[in-house]
């Protein structure tokens, strides 16, 4: 158990129009030869062209525009020898998948091998090519984290190392203004659960020392997670219902950014572990899987974090008065229902007979379950079976 709290945030520039400063930030770090990692949607919607116009002049650019939306570890392995050497940095432009792809690729470009060799915590042997991030959604907060997530062995697993935390990010809410409502809904739910699970995580005093900063809830992470939750809860519905609401887009961009910063210093918990198990079994966005697993995970953890959930319930009301943990759960259920998200895995076609498989896939995710507020025990299977 640790006596200390380690704090290591990545620097970032935030605000409408912040993208215009990207060339200055790259030049200040002497990044000249750059490999851009993005996806077909960003290539098609004009954002990539916007970035390329900004980088005309002193920069030498190569591009990879085929980052998949839900990457498998083999997707990264296939690209490791495609690019030459001599890059100063990788520039990830897109949602969490593009940023995670860049973080995964930089490991292999620097240290070789297969991505599967690095699954777990602290297995990257040393520094990597720097990664700079320009997020275009308000979801994963990957621009702030030391983890890259991909599917391997039928489970969404990850590689976590402080060496792969991005060296800088530019977060410009303008880039989210044209996001479709369904993408705003799905990515926003991920950000919401980042804030929730960071805030209710097991206290750092009870978490063993680890090679990454998933060290349990602590004074640094708690304050950031609570503010992230306040912002996301206030603006999530507004952004989904009216994507042109600039105040809502600003609030969601800041909320998701802070949520990533918070959980990168605390870790997450059972809801994310369950959703990653589910995501490896079916073809559904991560935010959708999180919604389907929310009731199971929070009900299982309820007695271990009811005080923290009550604080979040009060934040849902703008901090006025006090509310209960049960009201928090009721509000979350209403949100899921209003946004037509799945409320249980069976809504996504999962059968009760698959509960044991979900349990087994969940138990191997030590990166997440070590910071769950309740230690996992034999009761979990019955919660999964009842929640399906």
GIRALIN-V83870 format. One record per backbone hydrogen bond with DSSP energy under -1.0 kcal/mol. NH is the residue of the N-H (numbers start at 1). CO is the residue of the C=O. E is the energy in kcal/mol with one decimal. If there is no record, write none. Layout:
nh=NH co=CO e=E
nh=NH co=CO e=E
This chain:
nh=2 co=207 e=-1.0
nh=13 co=169 e=-2.2
nh=15 co=171 e=-2.1
nh=18 co=15 e=-2.2
nh=20 co=17 e=-1.4
nh=21 co=18 e=-2.0
nh=22 co=19 e=-2.2
nh=25 co=21 e=-2.2
nh=26 co=22 e=-2.4
nh=27 co=23 e=-2.6
nh=28 co=24 e=-2.4
nh=30 co=27 e=-1.8
nh=31 co=26 e=-2.7
nh=34 co=60 e=-2.8
nh=35 co=89 e=-2.0
nh=36 co=62 e=-3.1
nh=37 co=91 e=-2.8
nh=38 co=64 e=-2.6
nh=43 co=39 e=-2.0
nh=44 co=40 e=-1.8
nh=45 co=41 e=-1.9
nh=48 co=42 e=-1.7
nh=50 co=46 e=-1.9
nh=51 co=47 e=-2.2
nh=52 co=48 e=-2.8
nh=53 co=49 e=-2.1
nh=54 co=50 e=-1.5
nh=55 co=51 e=-1.7
nh=56 co=53 e=-1.0
nh=60 co=32 e=-2.5
nh=62 co=34 e=-2.3
nh=64 co=36 e=-2.5
nh=67 co=38 e=-2.3
nh=73 co=151 e=-2.3
nh=75 co=72 e=-1.4
nh=77 co=73 e=-2.1
nh=78 co=74 e=-2.1
nh=79 co=76 e=-1.5
nh=82 co=79 e=-1.5
nh=88 co=33 e=-3.1
nh=89 co=33 e=-1.2
nh=90 co=130 e=-2.7
nh=91 co=35 e=-2.6
nh=92 co=132 e=-2.9
nh=93 co=37 e=-2.6
nh=94 co=134 e=-1.8
nh=99 co=95 e=-2.0
nh=100 co=96 e=-3.0
nh=101 co=97 e=-2.5
nh=102 co=98 e=-2.1
nh=103 co=99 e=-2.2
nh=104 co=100 e=-2.5
nh=105 co=101 e=-2.9
nh=106 co=102 e=-2.3
nh=108 co=104 e=-1.5
nh=109 co=105 e=-2.8
nh=110 co=106 e=-1.4
nh=111 co=107 e=-3.3
nh=112 co=108 e=-1.6
nh=117 co=114 e=-2.0
nh=118 co=115 e=-1.9
nh=120 co=158 e=-2.2
nh=122 co=160 e=-3.0
nh=132 co=90 e=-2.9
nh=133 co=168 e=-2.1
nh=134 co=92 e=-2.9
nh=136 co=94 e=-1.5
nh=144 co=141 e=-2.5
nh=145 co=142 e=-1.1
nh=148 co=159 e=-2.1
nh=150 co=157 e=-2.2
nh=151 co=71 e=-2.1
nh=152 co=155 e=-2.6
nh=156 co=276 e=-1.6
nh=157 co=150 e=-2.4
nh=157 co=155 e=-1.1
nh=159 co=148 e=-2.2
nh=160 co=120 e=-2.7
nh=161 co=146 e=-2.6
nh=164 co=161 e=-1.5
nh=167 co=131 e=-2.1
nh=170 co=133 e=-2.3
nh=171 co=13 e=-3.1
nh=175 co=172 e=-2.0
nh=176 co=173 e=-1.9
nh=177 co=174 e=-1.2
nh=179 co=176 e=-1.7
nh=184 co=180 e=-2.4
nh=185 co=181 e=-2.6
nh=186 co=182 e=-2.4
nh=187 co=183 e=-2.8
nh=188 co=184 e=-1.9
nh=189 co=185 e=-1.7
nh=190 co=186 e=-1.2
nh=191 co=187 e=-1.9
nh=192 co=188 e=-2.4
nh=193 co=189 e=-2.3
nh=194 co=190 e=-1.9
nh=195 co=191 e=-2.0
nh=196 co=192 e=-2.2
nh=197 co=193 e=-2.7
nh=198 co=194 e=-2.1
nh=199 co=195 e=-2.0
nh=200 co=196 e=-2.1
nh=202 co=371 e=-2.6
nh=204 co=217 e=-2.5
nh=206 co=203 e=-2.2
nh=207 co=204 e=-1.4
nh=215 co=213 e=-2.1
nh=216 co=266 e=-2.1
nh=217 co=202 e=-2.0
nh=222 co=218 e=-3.1
nh=223 co=219 e=-1.3
nh=224 co=220 e=-1.4
nh=225 co=221 e=-3.1
nh=226 co=222 e=-2.4
nh=227 co=223 e=-1.8
nh=228 co=224 e=-2.6
nh=229 co=225 e=-2.6
nh=230 co=226 e=-2.4
nh=231 co=227 e=-2.3
nh=232 co=228 e=-2.6
nh=233 co=229 e=-2.9
nh=234 co=230 e=-1.7
nh=235 co=231 e=-2.0
nh=236 co=232 e=-2.7
nh=239 co=235 e=-2.6
nh=240 co=236 e=-2.1
nh=241 co=237 e=-2.6
nh=242 co=238 e=-2.2
nh=245 co=242 e=-2.0
nh=249 co=245 e=-2.4
nh=250 co=246 e=-2.4
nh=251 co=247 e=-2.4
nh=252 co=248 e=-2.6
nh=253 co=249 e=-2.3
nh=254 co=250 e=-2.4
nh=255 co=251 e=-2.6
nh=256 co=252 e=-2.7
nh=257 co=253 e=-1.9
nh=258 co=254 e=-2.7
nh=259 co=255 e=-2.3
nh=260 co=256 e=-2.1
nh=261 co=257 e=-1.8
nh=262 co=258 e=-2.8
nh=263 co=259 e=-2.6
nh=264 co=260 e=-1.6
nh=265 co=262 e=-1.7
nh=267 co=263 e=-2.6
nh=273 co=269 e=-1.8
nh=274 co=270 e=-3.1
nh=275 co=271 e=-2.3
nh=276 co=272 e=-2.2
nh=277 co=273 e=-1.8
nh=278 co=274 e=-2.6
nh=279 co=275 e=-2.8
nh=280 co=276 e=-1.2
nh=281 co=278 e=-1.4
nh=282 co=278 e=-1.7
nh=284 co=282 e=-1.1
nh=289 co=285 e=-2.0
nh=290 co=286 e=-2.3
nh=291 co=287 e=-2.0
nh=292 co=288 e=-1.9
nh=293 co=289 e=-1.1
nh=297 co=293 e=-2.4
nh=298 co=294 e=-2.7
nh=299 co=295 e=-2.2
nh=300 co=296 e=-2.2
nh=301 co=297 e=-1.8
nh=304 co=301 e=-1.4
nh=305 co=302 e=-1.2
nh=309 co=305 e=-2.4
nh=310 co=306 e=-1.8
nh=311 co=307 e=-1.6
nh=312 co=308 e=-1.9
nh=313 co=309 e=-2.2
nh=314 co=310 e=-2.0
nh=315 co=311 e=-2.0
nh=316 co=312 e=-1.7
nh=318 co=315 e=-1.8
nh=319 co=314 e=-2.3
nh=328 co=324 e=-1.6
nh=329 co=325 e=-2.0
nh=330 co=326 e=-2.2
nh=331 co=327 e=-2.6
nh=332 co=328 e=-2.2
nh=333 co=329 e=-2.5
nh=334 co=330 e=-2.0
nh=335 co=331 e=-2.1
nh=336 co=332 e=-2.4
nh=337 co=333 e=-2.2
nh=338 co=334 e=-3.0
nh=339 co=335 e=-2.1
nh=340 co=337 e=-1.4
nh=341 co=336 e=-2.5
nh=347 co=344 e=-1.7
nh=348 co=345 e=-2.1
nh=349 co=346 e=-1.7
nh=350 co=345 e=-1.7
nh=354 co=351 e=-2.1
nh=355 co=352 e=-1.8
nh=358 co=354 e=-2.2
nh=359 co=355 e=-2.5
nh=360 co=356 e=-2.5
nh=361 co=357 e=-2.3
nh=362 co=358 e=-1.9
nh=363 co=359 e=-2.4
nh=365 co=362 e=-1.7
nh=366 co=364 e=-1.6
nh=368 co=365 e=-1.2
nh=369 co=365 e=-2.3
nh=370 co=366 e=-1.6
nh=371 co=368 e=-1.2
nh=372 co=369 e=-1.1
nh=380 co=377 e=-1.7
nh=383 co=379 e=-1.5
nh=384 co=380 e=-2.5
nh=385 co=381 e=-2.8
nh=386 co=382 e=-2.4
nh=387 co=383 e=-1.9
nh=388 co=384 e=-1.7
